[in-house]
């Protein structure tokens, strides 16, 4: 007798939650900051624009999002507005360089749209780490060969 029960596809693996999603269109900065956060004991990933960040957020929990404001495709403002609509929204840290020379205060606008914190560029990795620690608490760094 043959088995006629329907074939069931294996369940997709559940996406692991993240401590920090770092969003910046400068890949070198994103890689540097993500690696620094990982070495400091946090689960961190990067995305190079808001669209990639939103894709990364699907089906997973992220506690902190650090986002640049000026990016291609989906900028930081749009990303902040979409994150605000999430039922369990992460804490948002908005970053941007000073555009006072053109009469813009990107970080003030980011705050008005819902960013919880702002961080003007340029900043040191340790300054970002301080903000992340204030939100998440300190973590134990992994052994050197796992960082």
N, C-alpha and C positions, 0 to 999 in steps of 0.2 A: 504494500500500500504506500502510495507516495504522499508526502506532506504537502498539502495545498494551502497552508497558512501563508498569508501575505509576507513578502520580504520587508523587513523594517530596516531602514538605514540606521547605522550607528549614530548616536547623538553627537552633535557637534561639541567639541570641547568647550567648556565654559571659559570665557575670557577672564584672566586673572585681573584683580583690581590693581590700581596704581595709586601710589602716593602722590606723584606729580607728573603732569603732562606739560611739557615745555614747548611752547609754540612760537616759532620765530622763522622768518624766511631766510635768515642767514644761517645756512647749514653748519658752518664752522662754530658759530655761537651756540646753536642748539646742541651740537655734539659735545662741545666743551662743558656746557652747563649740565647736561644730562649725565655725562660721565662723572662730573664733580658731585652731583647729588647721589649717584649710585655709590661712589666711594665713601660718601657720608652715611650710607646705610639705608637710603630710600629707594623704593621701586620707582624708577623714573624712565620715561620715554619721551621722544620728541616728535613733533610734526612741523612741517615747513610752511603751513598756512592754515587758516581756519577751516577750510574744507577738509583737509586731511585730519585735523583735530576732531571734527565732528564725526568723521568715519571711525576714528580710533575710539571715540566715546560710545559707539553703538554697543549695547549689551554689556557694558562694563562699568564698574564704579571707579571714579577718580576723585580723590579728596581735594587736590589743589591743581588749578590750571594757571600757569604763568603764560601770559600771551602778550606778544608785541601788538601794537595797534596798526601800523602801516604794513600790510602784506597783500600779495596778489590773491586773486580768486575770492576768498572770503576773508575780509579784514578783521582786526581785533574787535571793532565795534559790533559788527554783525555777530561774531562769535559770542561776545558777552551777552547780547540780546537773546540769542538762541539758548545759551546755557541757563539764563534766568528762567526760562520756561520749563526746565527739567524738574521733575518731581523731587529728586534728591540732588540738588545742584552742588557742585564743588565750590570751594572758596576760590575767588578769582583775584589774581595779582596781575595788573596791567602794567606793561613797561613801554616806554617810548623815549626817544631822544627829545631834546628841547627844540621846539619849533617856534620859539618866541619871536624869532627874526621875521616870520611870516604872519605873526599875530595869532597863532594857534596854541592852545594849551590842550594837547591830546589827552593828558592824564586827567585833567579836570573833567573833560567830556566823558572819559571812561568811567570815572567815579559817578557821574550823573546817570550813566546808563546802567550802573549796577556793579562795577568792579568793587571788591571789598577792600583792596589795597592797591597802591600804586608804587612803582619803583622807577625813578628817572634813570635813563641811560646817559652815560655809561655807568655801570656799577660793577663792583667786585663780586666774584662768586661767593665770597663769605657774607656779603650783604644779603644776597638772595637766600643763602643758607640760614641766616638769622631769621628772616621772615618765615621760611618754611618750618623751622624749628618752633617758632612762636605758634604756628597753626597746628602742627602735627606732633610736636614734642621731639626730643632727641632720639636718634636711632643708633644702634650699635653697628659700626662699619663692618662689612664682610671681611674675611681674611684677604690679604693682598692678592692671592692668586684667583679670587672670585670677583674682584672689583671690575 
